[in-house]
Every structure is written in structure tokens, then in C-alpha cells.
Amino acid sequence: MSCEKKTPDIIDLVSDLMKYETAGDPMTNLRWTRKTIGKITKEINATGINVGKTTVANILKDLDYSLKSNVKKISNGGKKISPENQEKRDTQYNYIKNMISEFESEEIPMISCDTKKKEVVGNFKNNGTRLKKLADLVNDHDFLSYALGKAAPYGIYDIINNNGHVYVGKHPLVGKKILSGDTPEFAVECIEKWWITYGLTKCKGKKKLLIFVDAGGSNGYRNSMWKEKLQEVLCNKHGLEVTVCHYPPGASKWNLIEHRLFSEISKNWKGVPLRDYETILKYIMTTTTSTGLTVDATIVDKIYEKGLKATPEQMAQLNIERHETNPNWNYTIRPYGIKASVKKSVA
């Protein structure tokens, strides 16, 4: 019901009550309140005007008020960003954009990689709702001792072909101790599996690969074992020239895999108890979008030891070339014996 049909005095009173309890977006004129409908109704009734919650709710709606939660939209990487660091971050975003254009024009395969949030496997609540006649009954406590283990989905998003490939690491539990880790070896071996199974058939004989990853985690720019495993497993073993571009710290949401693959998987299985690994695989593989996304999934049973580090000797042998633009975040690793050439900035 439109608020024009309500007593103007009530509308003015609601607006006045909201005067000091309002925040909003000046660009859209959308406003939201820190008061509840019940509190507003009670305050109006205290003035001698008899009004119900439904009427107050309709008036607030017509006045462009709505309930809002906090929105994580300000990128700060967990700390205040200096102007110099902000310029560095902006330069990296532009560099990544230009690298995509450069490699796409040469039809060189490009993948965006990351590990999705680890999921506890068992009869536990999974946030969200779905259409069902009866609700799923799950454990009333999320004790790890009730779990089959933890699933670590390492995702690879093929940017050119709009394909997702997820390798679900099985992390068994002994008590509360996880026996396997989301390690650089796990990450690189997942990329190797993708290359052997999918990359070789789609890449028309190309021996170059562009990888976009976050700044931290198993594929972080400070992680020496990540670079060493790229050298050993992808470059030396398969003869690949691997270029890596890291998103700046605190900018993982800009990584393409987050909003083109992981978010779609989360939407597909929301409200579904992830009782076993078969359920996880099923919901990953049935994830699709109107833009044509297809997803494959595979279980990885191997146990990966945590805490391993590359030795100084291994790091000294890296055939790595750091780019002129943000050299810590952009680099190319080639097989042994292939001379590096200076990568000019394309930013």
C-alpha cells in the first residue's frame, strides 16, 4: 500500500524519528535504519497515534528504507594503504589486464587458481536454504571428531574456455589433527593434472602458460616452495614456460576464479549438508551458469606434508626472470637451459 494513502502526520513522524538513525548511499538515495520496525511502531504509539507494524513497514519501504548488513567493499589489505602502495596495487591491476590481452591475442592458455574454503565433511549444517518438503537433520554440534575429514578444493579456472576444474584434496583427521595440507606441492600437482588432462588438448601445441594467483597461501609470492615446484614439475618435467601474476595482498576477491567459479559452486550447494566426498564432487560437477560455465571435479587422495621449504640450493637453481613491473608479483620461470630475456613492462 502506498504511503500517500496514509495520514501525512504519520509519514512526517516516521521521517522525524529516523532523522538521527539514518545512514545511506548518496548516489542512489537508498537509506537504511538502525532502528527496528517494532521500536518505531512503539514510539509512534507513544505519541497517541495508533498504528501497526505493517503500516510502519510499508511507510519505510516507500521512503526507500531497507534492512542492510555490513558490506565488505573497501579494499585495504588489512591495514591502511599508503599512496605509494595504492599506486603499486593500481599498477598491478592494469598489468594483469594487459597481460590477459597480450596472452589472449597469442592464444596462450591462461588459468586463474586458488584453494576454495576448506569444508568439513560430515553431517553438519551448511548455511543457506533450498526447496525441500522436509529439512535435512544434521548434527547439533560441529565437533571435528564427528567428521570424515576436511575437503580442500583447489580450483583451476580456464579463462579462455570458461571451464572450471576442481581437485578436491582429502585431508583425513586423527582426533583434531589434519594429516594433509594445502601445500605448494599440492597446488602445483593439481595444475600439472589439469595440464595433462585438459591443457595439452586445448592449447594447440603451446608451451607457455599464464597463471593468476593470490598473494598468499600455498601459491603466495613469498612462498619459495611454490616457485621451486613450478620449476621442477611444470617447467623441467613438461618443458613449459610459466608466467605468474599475483594479485596484491587483500585483493583475492578480484581473482577471476573467485567470482566466476567458487561463488557459483557455493550457490549450487548452499543448504546441502556435505556428508561425504561424493556429495561434494556431485555438486561441484553440476555447477553451471547462463554464460556456459562447465566444471569437472576429481578427488586427490595423496597426503601432502606441511611445512616443507625449498633449500637455498634449490632457490639458487631457479631459472626465474622477474618482470620490470612489480617484480615480486610478476615473474616467468623457464626450463633449465633456456635463457631468460628481460620482460618489458606492458602496464
Number of C-alpha atoms within 10 A of each C-alpha: 11 10 17 10 8 14 9 11 10 18 18 11 16 19 15 11 15 18 11 10 11 14 14 14 9 8 6 8 10 13 18 20 18 12 13 10 16 13 11 18 20 15 14 18 13 10 9 8 14 11 13 14 14 13 17 21 18 16 22 21 17 15 17 14 20 13 11 11 6 5 6 6 6 6 13 13 12 8 8 10 13 10 9 8 12 14 12 14 18 11 15 21 19 13 19 19 13 15 19 18 12 13 15 15 9 9 14 18 24 25 24 23 26 26 24 20 12 15 14 24 23 22 21 22 20 15 11 11 12 11 7 7 6 6 10 12 10 14 11 9 10 14 12 18 13 17 20 19 25 24 25 24 27 25 28 28 26 23 17 13 14 15 19 26 25 29 26 25 27 24 25 20 17 13 11 13 12 13 16 21 20 22 20 26 23 25 24 24 18 22 25 18 14 18 18 11 11 14 20 14 10 12 16 11 10 15 15 19 21 19 19 24 26 25 21 17 17 23 28 20 23 14 17 19 23 22 26 26 20 28 29 17 18 23 22 18 12 15 17 19 20 20 21 24 26 25 24 23 16 15 16 18 12 13 18 19 26 20 12 19 28 23 12 18 21 17 13 17 22 17 17 19 20 22 17 17 18 11 15 22 19 13 19 27 19 15 20 17 11 5 8 9 17 17 20 17 20 17 17 19 13 11 15 18 13 13 9 12 13 14 11 9 8 16 15 10 11 17 20 21 18 20 20 14 18 17 13 14 20 22 21 25 24 23 23 15 8 11 10 14 10 10 15 10 12 14 13
